[in-house]
């Protein structure tokens, strides 16, 4: 029997687990500030429900399939959006929910690609462009708090379809749009070569035009309105006409937020294709779609990606109390510290073993509590990083730890 994790699955421990927990706290705090309520849904669903009307999408085709003892065709959820059809049923609109949990994809693994990952979603069922701007404002606030510099790229699937119509392209639209979407990853020549089999290579010329060029398309009015409301929220967005996103159910605005590897973006002008190719890391993405005949919008963060990019300080004021034959006093002190929201543990017996334990878990402070300290109504506090020790009155230990 092996205890190794299955390929594409992994454990999170120690500081990494604490960082993930802190990021989730920041996400939940901000989701609630913007009026979203929490939801929890099953990991396992009927396979037909998981597939929905999007069985041809790559993400859907990568679902983990399984059967129960009743021989029912089941699947692990690959995302949260399809479950909105059920949980938003009969809800007063707009229905705003967030969800953080595990999703699964049966796909090839890589350094940054797992088969189980934690998705952090927010969706509004019954939305307008005004709500889309609110979602982007929320994303901007979260990324600022996490210390992640990013560029918000926007487009509209209606605009892409209108461009193809004006260019006289009738068939294979979905495949053509998927190829156009690769302009921020591949060279223009590579994308053109890919489009030749659809006889659509000439359409690429339009996507290097300045933003004013797209004003002639009626669908651009939705881009213009979204930018207007983003301005009201004080956030800058970049119009990227080739942006499509991979899922076919998007029917309006689409968003992709990427890390900025080059110059700072102030929203004043459209970035060139060469600029967008320098934005290597997709932080989160989303767009607008239909849920039970209601226009909706949503966006998803990957916790693993956020954990890689976030610049947050983990407060570590953990304390280890070493009881040297003073168990009753040690327990009372520990409970006093916990009432003051100071995280602590107790170890009994040999100080050498306790100090070794504190070092192995990165516990920064140790309190020695022995017969001499109890007699003097004092404790000895050691800073494990510097080795500095000081003797304090027991009643002042909480104030001291809170000041560190």
C-alpha positions, 0 to 999 in steps of 0.5 A: 500500500502506498501513501503517496498522493494520486498524480495531480492531487496534493497536500497543503501544510504549514505556512502554505496552508495558513496563507491559503486560509488568510486569502480565503478570509480576505475573499470572504470578507470582500464578497460579503461587503458587496452583498454576496451570500455563501453557498455550498453544493455537492461535489458529486452530481449526475453526469447529465446535469454536469454536462448540461448543454456544453458537452463539447467544452474542453472543461466539461469533457475533462470531468471525472466520471464515476458510478455508484452501487446503483450503477448511476452515471455520476461525475465530480463537479468541474466548476460551480456555474452549472449548479446555479441552475438548481440553487438559483431556482425561485430566488428573488433576483438579483441572486448574488452568491459566492462559493469556495471549494474543490473542483476536479478535472481529469486532465494532464497535470503540470507544475501549475496544473492540478486535477483537484483545485480550489475555486473561489466563485462569485455570480449574480443571477439576474444581472446587467452591465452595471452589475458586471462593473460592480464585479470588476470593482470587487475584483480590483479591491481584492487584488489590491488587498492581496498586493497583486498588480493586474490588468483587467481585460474586457471584451464582448462575445456579441462583438466577436460574432458581429465582426465575423458576420461583417467579414462574411464568415458563416460556419465554424464560428465557435472554432474560429473564435477559439483560435482568435482567443489565442492571440495573447499566447501565440504569434499572429502568424501562428493564429493565421495559420490555424485559421487557414483551414476555416478560410478565415485568416483575413479576419485577424487584421481587424484585431490590431486596429485602434479601439475607435475602429470598433465603434462602428459595430453595434455590439461595441455599445456594451463595451462602452457602457461597461467602461463608463460604469467601471470609471464610476467605480474608479477602475481602469479596464483594457479593451481586448477585442480578441478575448473570448474565453474558452467556455461556449456559454458566454453570451456577452461581456467576458473578462480576463484579469492578468498580472502586469509584467511590463509597464504600468497600465493606466487605462488611457489607451488600448494595449498592443497584442505584444503588450498583452503577450507579456501578461503571462499569469491569468489570475481570474476570469469570467463573463456573462451567460444565461441561467434559467433564462436570466442574464447572469454574470460571474467570475472565478479565482483559483486559490492556488494561483492567488497563493502563488502571487499574493503578497501578504504578511502572515501574523505569527504570534503563536506561543508555546508554553513549557510547563516544568511541573506546573501543569495547573498554572500552565493550563490557566495561563494558556486559557487566559492567552486564548481569551485574548486571541493569542494562539498557544499550545502547551508542552509538558516535561523536558524544555529541550524537547519543547524547544526543538518542537517550537523550532520545527513548527516555526513557533516564534515565542516560548514561555517557560513556567517552572517552580521559580517563576510561579513563586515570583508570579512571573514568566520567562519569555524567549524570542526564538528568532533572536534567543533574547529572554526576559522575565515578566510579571504574569499579568503583563504577558498578554500586553507584551505579546500583543505589542510584539 
